[in-house]
Amino acid sequence: MKLRTFNQGGVHPPENKISADIPIKILGVPQQICIPIHQHLGAPAVPVVEKGDKVKVGTLIAKKGTAFISANIHSSVSGTVAKIDDVLDATGYKNKAVVINVEGDEWEDTIDRSDHLVPEIKLEPEEILKKIEEMGVVGLGGATFPAHIKYMVSNGRKSDTLVVNGAECEPFLTSDHRLMLERTDEIMIGIQIMMKSGQVDRAVIGIESNKPDAIENLRIKAQQFPGIEVIPLKVKYPQGAEKQLIKALLNREIPSGKLPLDVGVIINNVGTVLAIYEAVQKNKPLIERVVTITGKKLKTKGNFLVRIGVPAAMLLEALGEEIPEGTSKIISGGPMMGKALNSLDIPITKGTSGIILMDESEAWRREPVNCIRCAKCISVCPMGLEPYLLEKLAEREMFDRCEANAITDCMECGSCSYICPAARPLLDYIRYGKVNVMRIMRERR
Amino acid sequence: MDPVILRSALTLGAVALSAAVILFLVAKRFKVYEDPRIERILELLPGANCGGCGYPGCRGFAEALVKAADEGDISALKCPPGGSDTMAAVGKYLGIEVAESLPTIAVVCCGGTLEKAPPKLGYDGPAKCTISHALFNGENGCAYGCLGLGDCVAVCTFDAIYMDEQTHLPVVLEEKCVACGACVKACPRHIIEIRPKGKKGRRVWINCMNKEKGAVARKNCKVACIGCGKCVKECPEKIQAITLGNNLAYIDPDKCIACGKCIPVCPTGSIAATFTPPQPKPKPQKEHKPETQEVSQ
């Protein structure tokens, strides 16, 4: 059978899923932990604790701001708040964070810490949404969009399908893969919760064919539940992007500037599904996530269940390794869309899906030469844009023409920069143009 | 005569006549009155169209001058490249007294040279400060200092600023800089400031913009201002040109008399001047050489 995929553009970088066979281990906590208050898309949360306050695991430490798009943040450890200070985070800049001195491991009483499965869903759809909002669940695929908002902005638009994103199209990363193998039952219940809250009766799980064990595993489980279907997909980047995944699975196209809801789809990552299960059934806020630590030069690799706020250096420590000789780049996230870090002391946040160590040969870009008009960037752009043109327009600061050429449709997947034989810094300039076009559009309003 | 020729000549003549009448009437009806003074002032201006005055080119500035002259006050308008002389000439033509303004220059307030703030990270993106600035806090780890990619050099229409290969910091040429402020706007880190040239070109400034606490700032850069306040104490009591704020000292150029006393007391050497500072007499001399970033080459 021919595997499904999206029709336009896309690339296939070496998969390098070298940590796929390693089971998830639980990572301990350090003496001190910094939890940034801005880990999600939208407005930063507002701290509700002060220096000297005692917190437990799961205590609310920062409340969602007054803005519509924002999320709660909870303590991932128990201890005393040492200070609220500016801390270097994965953005490369200092941002406000709550620093907590760890004392013991005491959890809030409301959290159900037992392992047993809670299959029956007692809450009503509105209550489920409220719970998701309260527990600070955000999309764990990388964009960290607050999860409850996806259901709230419906304005009468009726959705009919829930898409669960298990594509994990970024090379190296294996955290979602491991979740699908090890937490299958929870994910299935999570999907049912979301089907109930979104009032849909069909769910589709899309998984790329390089994870045959996960496909098999979920397929067997899905047979017990009506309406849940697992569809294998051809391996292609960026299949995990929402528009591409919906096109691949349901053959529905989302028009420019529209949301999945406009074509009747709700879409969530498998990690988010698990977080929703834990939030709704176990009353557990989003205080930990699975992070992959990998790199070709590392002797051992790993997938760890990490408390939010643990410094990235602890992952290496847990592997019992130093930074290997010749490492010149450390990336938070996937190699295609992730961000290079300038220190390993940065805290793991809700959006950190992996830490990748790149050695010298992989880390540096080639020296850019002139564009040879080969049009490869156009053929790989999943959004059907013309990256070579957008680059030149942004470089010359012709932002009105950037806007006319739909620069804001760019999702910054990096396929164009990846494929460019002239090593042009296409995405760098497109990002520059995009930021300016967005600013101009905001000013115009 | 051939009737064809006659007919065409008459027709065309009639068309020409009616067109002339229409044009005449239109010119009368829609005449735009332009103040003749604008053209005259335009001749007095440098014609660089640099935009330093804040108006779109010299013509825009001339129009603004005429408008202001009708209200009787042109003191708010200044032509940076023309300086005092141009404004005096314009004032003379308009019959308005213009107070003499001090000549100004762009000053780079960062001392993070390759040697003093060695790079720890690598950047291989496009050579544009705005892009680098959006990505991270700079190769040397300082989130406030010069990125060294030369956006200021690219925007300068007077070739008055260049990037020093050795230090990776921009250098302003005193004789060419007209203080139009284009580089000030271009710098994403806001480290360039327009300051008065000072008497005989003597001026002193804090060569750092790092607002972090002293220890943090020093970790990345040896010549970072740590906000200790020693210079504030050293500044003569009558002058008090130096203020502290955001872990950073600031020298008010309007108050500073460029005596240079603050320079030797700075423990990190983050005060720069265009002249060799006097050595403190009472204390034994240390081998404390402050960074004097020569602005004129």
Interface residues (C-beta under 8 A of the other chain):
Chain A: T91 G92 Y93 K94 S328 A340 N342 W364 R365 P368 E395 P425 D428 Y429 R431 Y432 V435
Chain B: K120 L121 G122 D124 G125 P126 K128 T130 I131 A134 L135 F136 N137 G141 A143
